[in-house]
Amino acid sequence: MTESSVPRIDTSRPHPARVYDWWLGGKDNYPVDEELARSILAVDGTVRRGARANRRFMIRAVRDSAESGIRQFLDIGTGIPTEPNLHQVAQGVAAEARVVYADNDPIVLRHAQALLHSSPEGSTQYVHADVRDMDALLERAAESLDFTRPVALSLVALTHYLDDSGYALVREYMARLAPGSRLILSQVTPDLSPEAIEKAANAFRRSGTPFHPRSMAEFARFFEGLELLGPGLIPVSGWRPDPEDVALQAEGIVPVYAGVATKP
């Protein structure tokens, strides 16, 4: 991609990846992103630990998938690089792992080189595409991934930006993947902190960013037809926690559900 073809960064509206970056303490965001991030933090004090908990869930789920034998990973909604990146986790277990990242924020595109430091045995690539443009995204991902073999599809902290059409979208992504593939998913829920999450959702919507918290029953719909791994659908910090995750649970609730499932 030439410099002239790099999409222009829209700084007039916040972008979820940049808001998330601010919560994680990053510097790749703009005043409009910081303004929204601060306004949500003011009504929902869990968001920073939620962002950290999501990152740690990704690490555990990817590590578990690599240890189970999966060697291909498709991470959609990558966000601005924050170490450890998914490929570092996967290739730390299996150096030959192949990883494709996908996001639609031009800032992530500008940082793509930080995502491409693969192990010599493996591969990492970046696709600039929207999750809703499935055909184009998968066509470009297929330049690196073999879709006749299992793939772990990571949609961490993404589906709450999708309306109910997201159910069919996730179902179709999984239909395109081989048996033995995995779905790694986390989603904001109103179940654990309803008042704060409603205020946060309204702040997102006022900014022009759709936001759709989901109950446990609504979250479970993403996994229909798949085989859930233990411990099933659970608050994000409780999914196969490391000792550090157990200790961090003392900080308080994180209103995010998580789950990992296998395509039979």
Order of alpha helices (4+ residues) and beta strands (2+ residues): alpha-alpha-alpha-beta-alpha-beta-alpha-alpha-beta-alpha-beta-alpha-beta-alpha-alpha-beta-beta-alpha-beta
